[in-house]
Amino acid sequence: MRALPIVPRFAAAALAVGLALATLRWHIPLMLWDHLDLVPIYRAWQDGALAQSDFWRFHGGHLHSAAYAVLLVTTALSGGQPWLDCGVSLALLFAYAAVVLRIARDSLGAAAPRAWWLVVGFALYPGHLANLQWGWQVAVFLCLLGVAVAIRALTAGSLNWRRQAIALAVAALAYMSFATAIALIPAALSVIALRGELSWRQRLAHAAPWLVAAAAVALQYRLAGPTGSAAAAPGVALHYLLNFLGAGIARFATDLAPLAGAAGLVSGLVATVHTRDRRASLPWCGLFVFGLVAAALAAAGRAGDYGADQAFSSRYVSFSSVFWLGWAGLVALALPLREGVPRRLGTIAWAAVAVLAALNAVHLGKRAAQLAAHTQRIAETIRTTHPDVDAALLREIYFDEAAVAAERLAALRALGFAPFTGLPAERAAGAQR
């Protein structure tokens, strides 16, 4: 059993502490935007009518039922204070990072000590702050944890049906949290196909449950999913995909991001081909494929309606960072086996990614701080002006639907949830009338 190297262990601890402090300092202090959709679900839960609510329905193309279950409990325990939602997201992220570091411990060893810096950096990436600070995004971290556990189960040791069952179970949990988990299906099929110690018959047998899962997901979307998005032109879809990938390390430079995404895609594929230790590379290949397919899914669902620049949403970085995590492992395993110019190019690429990722982390940290300050002002304005909240602000906090926003705020006040915590009881009760 290999131990984690001491320096990366301290680096991981420092990043974890930094993320925890930043999340608690910059968390969004009330339910905003999609998070307000939890209000009617919460009230239905209180009334014993959860099944009649939106708990089991698609929301923005995602099935969030597992995340809703977590949010209902945290909301009840905290009295509607989103800091607890963010604390759960942190715990899930740390569990995800622990799984990733176990993968690195078992597959990288001492082959490429520099790889640990990128692996630790992307596992506990400050870019996650965009999701950590918003309590609603518990769904993202449930998804990431499910992805990491599934890939480890499929790549650690011999592949048996017990590990398959674990992988399928956590994949289902991830899918019931965030639809991007669909990308886990091609990732799982890829690592199963690459397990050369299995016969083709065995690989087909292990692939069968994932093909059934793909058919079931397709059928569910056909029968109960959201209406289809506008189809994007191929060039726009490709541009979106490269923006999505590149934003993982270059969100701060939107002209550079698609070039970085293309370079990462090409170099990752080259590294895969030149990695002789196929078994060691399997989990990194799985993460790489997951990130790539996540980008393709986002492009299919968003590019036609919103254009290629929508891929620069800061919240997508949690998924594009998985692509770069896989890239780091693949390049780490390829570099020691290459000499001369290829090795020097690989080292340069590695250094460039590290520098860009560090700059990106600073940029995304600043954006998180700015959003925190803005939402603090929103909370204070709502608290002091309710029920006479400005219509423009109501439209801002709930997708231009002022009437719905006003109704949800009245419910929050009746419940005594943030930002109305501590108001006199009679004022809170008056919000119901």
N, C-alpha and C positions, 0 to 999 in steps of 0.2 A: 504494500500500500504506500503510494507516494504521498509525501506531505506537500502542502502548498509552500512555495518559496516565501521566506520571511518578509522580504521587501514588498512584493505584491500584496501580501497579507496586510501589511500596515497601510499600503496605498488604498486597498479596499475599505479598510476600517475608516480611514480619513474621508474618503468619498462618501461612505454611508453616513457618517456624522454630519458632514457638510450638507448632504441632501436632506437629512432629518431636520436640521436647524433651518435651512432655507424653506422647506415645506411648511413648517409650523409658523415661520415668520411671514411667509408670503401666501398662505392659503386664502382662497376666496371665501369671504366671511359669511356668505348666505347662499341660498339656492338661486342660481341664475341660469338662464337659457334652458337647455334641455333638462337640467336638474329640477326645474319647476314642474316638469311632467311627473315627477315622483309624488307630488302633492295629492292628486286624486287617487293614485295607487295606494298611498299611505292611508288616506281616509277610508278607502274601500276595505283595506286590511283591518282597520279599527272596527269597521261596521260588519265584519265577517262576510264581506262580498268580494274577496280578492279575485276569485275566478271570473267575476263579471267585469273586472277592470282591464287595463291594458297590460297586465302583468305578463301574459303569455303572447302578446301581439308584437309584431315587428315595429321598430322605432327607427326611422331614418335608415332603413335597410339592414338593421341589426336586430337580433333577438337577444334582449338584455336580461332575461328572466333570472339567471344565476346572480347577476350583479344587483338586480332589484332586491333579491332575497337578502343579500348582504346589506344594502342600503336601508332597507326597512328596519333591520335590527340595529344598525348603528345610529339611525335617526331616532329611534325610540330610546336607546340607551343614553344618547347625548342630549336629548331634548331639542333636536333640530339644530345642533351646532356642527357645521361641516368639518371641523378639525378632526373629529373622530373618523369620518370617511377617509380623510387624507392620511390619517395614521394607519388605517387598514391598507391603503394603497402602498404606503411605505413598507409595511410588513410583507406584502405580496412581492414587491420589487426585491426586497432583500432575499426572500426565498428563491426567486428567479435567479438572482445573482449567485446564490450559493450553489444552485444546480449547474449553472454555467461554469463556475470555478471548479466544480468536481469533474465536469467534462474536460476542462483544460488540464487539470491535475493528471487525469488518466490518459490523455491522448498526446499532450505536448511534451510533458516531462522536461528534460534538459535540452531538447533538440533545438529550441529557439527561445532562449531566456527573454529576449526583447519582446517576444509576443505577449508576455504576461501584461505588459503595460497597456497595450491596446485592448486585450481581453478584459482586464479589470476596468479600463476606462469606458468601454462600450457597455459592459454589464451594468455599471453604476453611473451611467452617463448623465451629466447635468441637464442634457436635453430632455430627460424625463420630467423635469420640473413643470413643463407646460401641462402635463397630465396629473402629476402629483399634487399640484396646488388646487385642482378643481375636484371636489369630492365626487362628482358624478362619474369621474373616469376610473373608479374602482374596476369597471368592466375591462379596461385596457390591461390592467395588471393581473387580473384573473386569467385573461387570454395569454399574456406573455408567460406566466408560470405554467399554464397548461402546455404551451408549445415546448418549453424547455424540458419539462418532465417527459413529454411524449417522445421527443427526439432522443433523450438519454435512454429511455426504456427500449427504444428500437435499435440503439447502437452500442449499448454496453453489454459486453459478454455475448453469449450465444443468444440467438433470437428464438424464444419459445412462446407458447401461447399465453403463459402468465404475463410476460412482458407485453405481449400484444394487447391483452385485456387492459393492462394499466394504461398503455398508450391510447387506446380507444376511449377509455373512460375519461381521462383528463382532456382529450381532444373534444369530447362532447361537452364537458364543462366549459372549455375555452369558447366553443361555438355558441353556447348558451349565454355567453357574456359579451362577445364581440365578433361580428361576422368575419373579420379578417382571419380568424382561425380556420376558415375554409382553405387558406393557403397551406395549412398543415397537411392536407390530403396529398397534394403533389410532392411535398417535402418527404412525407412518409413513404410514398411510392418510390421516390428517388433513392432513399437510403436502403430500402428493401431490394431494389434492383441491383444496387452496387455491392450487396453482400455476396462476394464471390465464393465464399465457403459453402453456400447453399446451392443446391441444384435448381434448375429453372422451374421444375415442378414445385419445389418447396417455396421458391420466391413467389410463384403465382398463387399458391395457397395462402401465404401471408399477405399478399396484396389484395386478395379477394374482399376481406372486410372493409378495406379502405375504398374499394370501388363501389361496394354496396353503400357505404356512407356518402360517397359523392352522389350517387343516384338518389338517395333519400333527401339530401340537401337540395338538389335540383328540383325534385318533386315538391318539396315544401315551399320553395320560392315560387314555383309555378302556381301552386294552389292558394297560398296564403301570403306570399311576399308582396312587397311594394310594387307599384306600377313601374315599368321599365324606364330607364333614363334615356335621354337623347343619345344616339350613337355619335361618337366623335370620329372625325377624319383620322385615318391611320397616322398621319404625321403629327396631329395634335395628341393622340393617345401615346405615341412613342415619346414625344416631348414631355408629356405629363409623367410618364414612367421614369424618365431620366431625371426630371426635376425631383421627383419623390425620393429616388435613391440618393441623388447628390445632396439633397437637403440634410441628410444624416450627418454630413461633415461640412457643408458649405451653405447653410441656410442664410448666412450673413452676406453671401455674394451670389445673388440669383443668376447672374450671367455665367458664373463659373460652375454653378451646381450641376447643370446637365452634362457638362464636360467631365466633371468629377464622377458623376454617375456612370457615364459611358466607360470611362477609364477603369472604374471599379468592376464593372461587369466583365469587361474583356480580360482584365488581369486576373480576376477571380476564376474565370473559366480556364485560362492558361495554367494557373496554379493547380487547379483540379486535375488537369491532364498530366502535369509534371510531378504530382504527389505519388510516390511509389508506395508509401505506407497507406494503402487504401482503408484499412480498418481504422487507423487513427484519424483519417480525414472524414469519416462518415458523419459524425455529428456536425462538423463545420459545414460540410456540404448540405446537410439538412437545414441548418440555419440560413445559409446563403440562398438556397432555393426558396425557403419560406419568405425571406425578405423580398426577393425578386417577384414572387407570385403575389405577395401583398401589394406591391406597387402596381402590378398588372390589374388586380382586382379594383384598386382605387381608381385607376385610369378608366376601367370599364364603367364604373359607377358614377364618376364625377366629371371626367374630362369633357364629355359632350355638353353638359349643362353649365359648367363653370369655367372651362378653359384650362390650359396647362398650368397657369400660375397658381391655381387652387392647391396644387401639390405642395406648396410651400407653407401650408398650415403647420404651425409649430407642433401641434399635437400628433402629427404623423411621424415625427422624429423617433418616437418610441419604437415604431415598427421599422423605419429605415435603418435604425441603429442595429437591428438584428442582422440585416444584410451585411453591414460592415463588421459585425462580430464574426459572422461566418467567413467573411473575406480575410480577416486577421488570422484566423486559424488555418485556413487553406494556404495562405502565403507563408505563414510560419513553417508549415510542414514541407513546402516546396523549396524554400530558400536554401536549406542546408544541402540539398541534393543537386544544386546547380552551381556551376563555377563560371568565372569570367564575366562577360557582359551581362548575361541574364541575371546573375546574382547581384551585380551592382545596380541594375535597373530595379530589381525587386527591393533592394535596400532603400533606394531613392524613393520609390513608391510608398514604402512603409513610413519613411520619415515625413513625406508630404501629407499622408493621411493623418499622422499623429499631430502635425502642426495645424492642419485645417480643423481637425476635430477639437483641438484645444481652443482655437479661435471661435469656433462655433459654440462651444460650451459657454464661453464668456458672453457671446451675443444672446444666446437663449436665456442665460441667467438674467441679463438686463431686461429682456422682454418679460420674464416672469415677475421681476420686481415692479416693472411699469404696470402690468396688469393687476398686481396686488394693490398698488396705490389707487388705481382707477376704481377697482371694485370696493375698496374701503370707502371712497367718496360716494359711490352709489349706495352703499349700505347706510351711511350716515344721512344722506339726503332722504332716502326712503323712510328711515326711522323718524326723522324730524318733520316730514311733510305729510306722511300718510294720515288720512286717506286721500289727501289732495296732491298726489304725486303728479308731476308734470307728464303730459301725454307723450312727449318725445322720449322721456326716460322709460316710460312703460313700453314703448315700442322697442327701445334698445335692449331691454332685458328679456324680451320674448318675441323675437322674430317679427317685429312690426305688428304684433297683435296686442294692442293696448288693452282691450277688454279682457282678454284671457289673462294677461299679466296682472291686471287689477284684481281679478277674481282669485288668482293664486296667492297674491300678497295678502288679501283679506283672510284667506285660509291660514296662512303662516301666522298672521297676527292672532287669530282665534286660538291657534295651537300654542302660542307663546314661543314660536321658533325664531331663530335669527332672521332679520336684525331687530326683532321686537322683544327679545329677551329682557325681562326686568321692567317692562311697562306695567303700570297699575292694572290689576285684573279687570276692572270695569272697562278700561279702554280696550283691552284685548277682546273682551266679550262683545263690546260694541261693534267690533269689526264684522261680527256674524250677522248683525241686523241689517 
